[in-house]
Every structure is written in C-alpha cells, then in structure tokens.
Amino acid sequence: MESLTKRRPPRTQLQAWLYSALGPDAELAGLTECTDGWFNAVYAVTLTDGREVILKVAPPADMKLMRYEGDLLYAEAQFYRQAAGCGMPQPALLHVDLDQGYLVLERLRGTPLDKVAGTLAPAALAGVRRQVGAASARLHTVTGPAFGYIRRDGRTQSQSWRTSFLAIIDDVLADATELNTELPAPPDRIGALIHRHADVLDEVTRPALVHFDLWDGNAFVLEQPDGSWRLEGVIDGERAFWGDPVAELVSLAVFAEPEDSPGLLEGYAEAAGAPLRLEGSARQRLTLYRIYLDLILATEGATRGYGEEHDGVRLLALEKLDAELGLLGRV
C-alpha cells in the first residue's frame, strides 16, 4: 500500500544506519522494499556476509499523524521486548534508534498467513489458527504497569481501563473531527454513545499486553516437511497497548466472528487453561473495540494520502461501524 507516511531515505543513509546498528561488517549487498505494509517503509536487507535483516523506517518526525500514532516505533520496540520470553514467537529486535527513526529486526523465513490461507486445506488452516490463538493467550500473560498505549509521554495511560480506553476513543474521534472523516453519525454523538456504555470496561482489572493488529498479514507461517504449517512469528506490534485481552479478537477475526475461525478459540483456551468467554458484557466490550478499529480505518487515509485502492477497506469499515453503533445503541 502506498502511503505518504513511508519515508524512503537514500541507500547511503540506510547503509549508515546498518553500520550503526550492526557494526562495521554490515555491508549492504541487496535491498528490496516490502510493499505490503501501510505505514512504515520496510526493507528486506541482505548483507555481504550473508546475514538477512529487516530495516523499518518510521515516518518523518514533523508529519501530521493521528494522535495514537505519535510514538509507534517506540511502541513496536517495547512490544518485542515485553513479549520476549512469553511464548509468542517473534523476530529478534536487533537495534532501535528512536532519534533517527528506524529499527532493525531478524528476518523471518516464512510467508504471511494471508498469502497462503486460501490454499490451505481446512484442517491445516485450523491448525495454524490454533497456534495463533495459543500464542495470543501466552502474550496476554504479560502484565503492564498501567492501562493505555505504550508510549513515552504517558498519553492515555492510567490505572483504570475505562479511563484509558475512553481517552483512546476521544483521541480518534478528535482526529475524525479535524480530518472531516465521513462517519455514520457525528463524532460527538458516537463518543457520547460509547461513554454511556463504558461501565462494562470496569470489569477489566489487569493491563494485559495486547497486539491489536494480529490479522493474517502479521502472522508468518512455515510449511513443515510433513506438509503441516508452523507459526514462525508475529510482527508489527506498533499498535500494541496494555488493556483487555478480548480486544485481540478484533484483528484475529477482522470483520468476522471469532467463532467462525476454526481452531482460534480452541488454541487460546488450551494455552490459557480456560476459554476466552464472549458472553454478556465481554461481547459488549468486543463491540466497543470493533468500533475503535473501524474509526481508525475510516480516518487514517486522510493523513496517509491513500488512493482508490483503500476505498474497499474504508467503505467496509464504515458499514461495520454503522452496524456496531446500532447494536450498541440497542443494548
């Protein structure tokens, strides 16, 4: 996806960063831009000594972004650090420079699940989803110091999930107002509706580490000699926050019900030792989190300069947002 947020420094700058990150032997031999991402410029790098890494470049520091995007490189680096050792497979974080705005990761060898999901037999796909569900459950065992986004300025952070999530919602609605986003209702009315139903958020008392962008494109899989598939690693933790594990289901089953992804909830339950129940208030919380992602997808194109190729996603997000607001309004 082409985006105005993708900063593409000259090769000489990328080489200088590689020397700084990996040492004087990190001589650049090959460089390919990975174009599937929507926000950062990402390069698959081959070094002359045979090492292969990923170099991710953050947007220009002075660029107008949505409020939640203010410290995403830091959030991603912290995600990898916090998740290390919990049992969720991920690439190794090799270096991060927040001043220069880049990080270097181990390069995974597999393929994003969205590229192969349509070719897998139902049993094989369910097996992969079981692994993703189990990895998510392990991730959610990591507990943070406070609720809210993982950022240095503390924005949206508090000791109350209701307080933090409402601050997150208020930020995205402020973005929608400023950017004149097309929405099914005025931002202030959407905000008022969410605030009226926010009491269910008080049931969340532990700030778990939530990836919140765990769609198939961010789950890399490897085919095994016996024809089965293994989850190699999860990438792109830049939207991560400390919050409610139920929120993970928004991206694990994008625009769909998690029960309709065979293996997903079963894998989660096996790893967690208990099912992730989606009854009553938990289902209402899931609706709130879906509304939040829909608001992001409807709004972000204004700062990123997306073309017509994004219209399908935006229009689907608006359709789902309208339905979810109606569902919340009937509660």
C-alpha positions in Angstrom: 0.0 0.0 0.0 1.4 3.4 -1.0 1.3 6.0 1.8 2.6 9.5 2.5 3.9 8.1 5.8 6.6 6.0 4.1 9.9 7.7 4.4 12.4 6.4 1.9 16.0 7.6 2.7 18.7 7.2 0.1 20.7 4.0 0.1 23.7 5.8 1.6 21.6 6.6 4.7 20.3 3.1 5.0 23.9 1.8 4.9 25.0 4.3 7.6 22.2 3.0 9.8 23.1 -0.6 9.2 26.7 0.2 10.3 25.5 1.9 13.4 23.0 -0.9 14.2 25.1 -4.0 13.4 28.7 -2.9 13.2 31.3 -2.2 10.6 30.9 -5.5 8.8 27.2 -4.8 8.0 27.9 -4.1 4.3 24.8 -3.8 2.3 24.6 -6.3 -0.7 20.9 -6.3 -1.5 17.9 -4.2 -0.7 14.2 -4.9 -1.5 11.3 -2.8 -0.3 8.4 -4.8 1.3 5.4 -3.0 0.0 2.6 -4.8 1.8 2.7 -2.5 4.9 0.5 0.5 5.2 2.5 2.9 7.5 6.3 2.5 7.6 8.8 2.0 4.8 10.2 -1.6 5.3 13.2 -3.1 3.6 14.4 -6.7 3.3 18.2 -6.4 3.5 20.9 -8.8 2.6 24.4 -8.1 3.9 27.6 -9.2 2.1 28.4 -11.7 4.9 25.1 -13.5 4.2 23.0 -12.1 7.1 19.4 -11.1 6.3 17.6 -8.5 8.3 14.6 -6.2 8.2 15.1 -2.4 8.3 11.9 -0.5 9.2 11.9 3.3 8.8 9.4 5.5 10.7 7.6 8.5 9.1 9.1 11.9 9.1 9.1 13.4 12.6 7.2 16.5 11.6 4.5 14.8 9.7 0.8 15.2 10.7 -0.4 11.8 12.0 -3.3 10.5 14.0 -2.9 11.0 17.7 -2.4 7.4 18.6 0.5 7.2 16.0 2.7 9.6 17.9 5.3 7.1 19.2 4.7 3.9 17.2 8.3 3.0 16.7 8.9 3.1 20.4 5.7 1.0 20.9 6.9 -1.6 18.5 10.3 -1.9 20.1 8.7 -2.2 23.5 6.3 -4.8 22.3 9.1 -7.0 21.2 10.9 -6.5 24.4 7.9 -7.1 26.6 6.7 -10.1 24.7 10.1 -11.8 24.7 10.0 -15.0 26.7 6.2 -15.2 27.0 5.9 -18.0 24.3 4.7 -15.9 21.4 7.1 -16.5 18.5 8.5 -13.2 17.1 11.6 -11.9 15.3 14.5 -10.7 17.4 14.8 -7.0 17.9 18.4 -6.2 16.8 18.5 -2.5 17.2 16.3 0.6 17.5 17.2 4.3 17.2 14.3 6.5 18.1 16.1 9.7 17.3 16.8 8.7 13.8 13.5 6.8 13.5 14.4 3.2 12.5 14.7 -0.3 13.8 16.4 -3.5 12.7 14.8 -6.9 13.1 15.7 -10.5 12.4 14.2 -11.5 9.1 11.7 -14.3 9.2 11.8 -17.0 6.6 8.1 -17.8 6.3 5.2 -16.3 4.5 2.4 -14.1 5.8 -0.7 -16.2 6.5 -2.9 -14.1 4.3 -0.8 -15.1 1.3 -1.4 -18.8 1.8 -4.6 -19.1 3.8 -6.8 -19.6 0.7 -4.7 -22.5 -0.5 -4.7 -24.5 2.8 -7.0 -27.4 3.5 -9.5 -26.6 6.2 -7.7 -28.8 8.8 -4.3 -27.2 8.0 -5.8 -23.7 8.3 -7.5 -24.6 11.6 -4.1 -25.9 12.9 -2.4 -22.7 12.1 -5.2 -20.7 13.7 -5.0 -22.9 16.8 -1.3 -21.9 17.1 -2.1 -18.2 16.6 -4.8 -18.4 19.3 -2.4 -20.2 21.7 0.3 -17.5 21.0 -2.2 -14.8 21.8 -3.1 -16.4 25.1 0.6 -16.5 26.0 1.0 -12.9 25.1 -1.8 -11.9 27.3 0.0 -13.3 30.4 2.4 -10.3 30.2 1.1 -7.6 32.5 2.0 -3.9 32.2 2.4 -1.1 34.7 -0.7 0.8 33.6 -3.5 0.7 31.0 -3.3 2.5 27.7 -0.9 2.9 24.8 2.8 2.1 25.1 4.4 5.5 24.6 6.9 7.7 26.4 4.7 10.7 27.1 2.1 8.6 29.0 -0.8 9.7 26.8 -3.9 7.6 27.6 -2.2 5.8 30.4 -4.0 5.3 33.8 -4.8 2.7 36.4 -8.3 2.3 35.0 -9.1 0.6 31.7 -12.3 2.6 31.4 -10.3 5.9 31.8 -7.7 4.8 29.3 -10.0 3.4 26.7 -12.2 6.4 26.7 -9.1 8.6 26.3 -8.1 6.4 23.3 -11.6 6.8 21.8 -11.7 10.6 22.4 -8.4 10.9 20.6 -9.6 9.0 17.5 -12.8 11.0 17.4 -10.8 14.2 17.7 -8.8 13.1 14.7 -12.0 12.3 12.8 -13.4 15.7 13.6 -10.2 17.5 12.5 -9.9 15.5 9.3 -13.6 15.7 8.4 -14.0 11.9 8.3 -17.1 10.5 6.7 -18.9 8.7 9.6 -22.4 7.3 10.0 -23.0 9.7 12.9 -21.3 12.9 14.1 -18.2 12.2 16.2 -19.7 13.8 19.4 -22.7 11.5 19.2 -20.5 8.4 18.7 -18.4 9.5 21.6 -21.5 10.0 23.8 -22.8 6.6 23.0 -19.5 4.9 23.8 -19.2 6.8 27.1 -22.7 5.8 28.1 -21.8 2.1 27.8 -18.3 2.3 29.3 -19.2 0.8 32.6 -18.5 -2.7 31.2 -14.9 -1.7 30.9 -14.5 -1.7 34.7 -14.6 -5.5 34.6 -11.0 -5.4 33.2 -8.7 -5.0 36.1 -5.3 -6.3 34.7 -3.4 -4.4 31.9 -2.5 -7.3 29.6 -0.2 -6.9 26.6 -2.5 -6.7 23.5 -1.1 -6.7 20.0 -4.3 -5.3 18.4 -3.1 -5.9 14.8 -2.9 -9.7 14.7 -4.5 -10.1 11.3 -3.2 -12.8 8.9 -0.8 -10.5 7.3 1.2 -10.1 10.5 1.4 -13.8 11.2 4.3 -15.6 9.4 4.0 -19.3 8.8 6.4 -22.0 7.6 5.5 -25.2 5.8 7.0 -28.3 7.5 8.4 -31.4 5.9 5.3 -33.4 6.7 3.1 -30.8 5.0 1.8 -29.1 8.1 2.3 -25.5 8.9 4.0 -23.8 11.8 3.6 -20.3 13.2 7.1 -18.8 12.8 6.5 -15.4 14.2 4.3 -12.4 14.7 5.3 -8.9 13.5 4.2 -5.3 13.7 3.4 -4.7 17.3 3.2 -0.9 16.8 -0.5 -0.7 17.7 0.0 -2.6 20.9 -1.4 -1.4 24.2 -2.0 -2.5 27.8 -5.6 -3.5 28.1 -8.3 -6.1 27.7 -7.4 -9.5 26.0 -10.8 -9.5 24.4 -9.7 -6.6 22.2 -7.3 -9.0 20.5 -10.2 -10.7 18.8 -10.9 -7.6 16.7 -7.9 -8.3 14.5 -7.7 -12.0 15.0 -11.0 -12.2 13.2 -11.2 -9.0 11.2 -14.8 -8.0 10.2 -15.9 -11.5 11.4 -16.9 -13.5 14.4 -14.0 -15.4 16.2 -16.2 -18.5 16.4 -16.2 -18.7 12.6 -12.4 -19.2 12.6 -12.0 -22.9 13.5 -9.1 -23.6 15.9 -8.7 -20.0 17.1 -10.6 -20.0 20.3 -9.7 -23.7 20.9 -6.0 -22.8 20.8 -6.5 -19.9 23.1 -8.3 -22.0 25.6 -5.7 -24.7 25.5 -2.8 -22.3 26.2 -4.7 -20.2 28.8 -6.2 -23.1 30.6 -9.6 -21.6 30.3 -11.8 -20.4 27.4 -12.0 -16.7 26.4 -15.7 -16.3 27.0 -17.6 -13.9 24.8 -20.9 -13.7 26.7 -22.8 -10.7 28.1 -20.5 -7.8 28.9 -17.5 -9.4 27.2 -19.4 -9.3 23.9 -20.3 -5.7 24.5 -16.7 -4.8 25.2 -15.8 -6.5 21.9 -18.3 -4.2 20.1 -16.6 -1.2 21.6 -13.2 -2.4 20.4 -14.5 -3.1 16.9 -15.9 0.5 16.8 -12.5 1.8 17.7 -10.7 -0.1 14.9 -13.4 0.9 12.4 -12.9 4.6 13.3 -9.1 4.2 12.7 -9.7 2.6 9.3 -12.2 5.2 8.3 -9.9 8.1 9.3 -6.3 7.2 8.6 -6.5 7.6 4.8 -6.7 11.4 5.3 -3.2 11.7 6.7 -1.7 8.9 4.6 -3.0 10.0 1.2 -4.4 6.7 0.3 -5.8 6.2 -3.2 -8.7 4.3 -4.5 -7.1 1.0 -3.6 -8.1 1.8 0.1 -11.7 2.5 -0.7 -12.9 -1.0 -0.2 -11.5 -1.2 3.3 -12.8 2.2 4.2 -16.3 1.5 3.0 -16.4 -1.9 4.7 -15.2 -0.3 7.9 -18.0 2.3 7.7 -20.6 -0.4 7.0 -19.4 -2.4 10.0 -19.2 0.8 12.2 -22.8 1.7 11.3 -24.0 -1.8 12.3 -21.9 -1.9 15.6 -23.2 1.6 16.6 -26.7 0.3 16.1 -26.0 -2.8 18.1 -24.6 -0.7 20.9 -27.5 1.7 20.8 -29.9 -1.2 21.3 -28.2 -2.5 24.4 
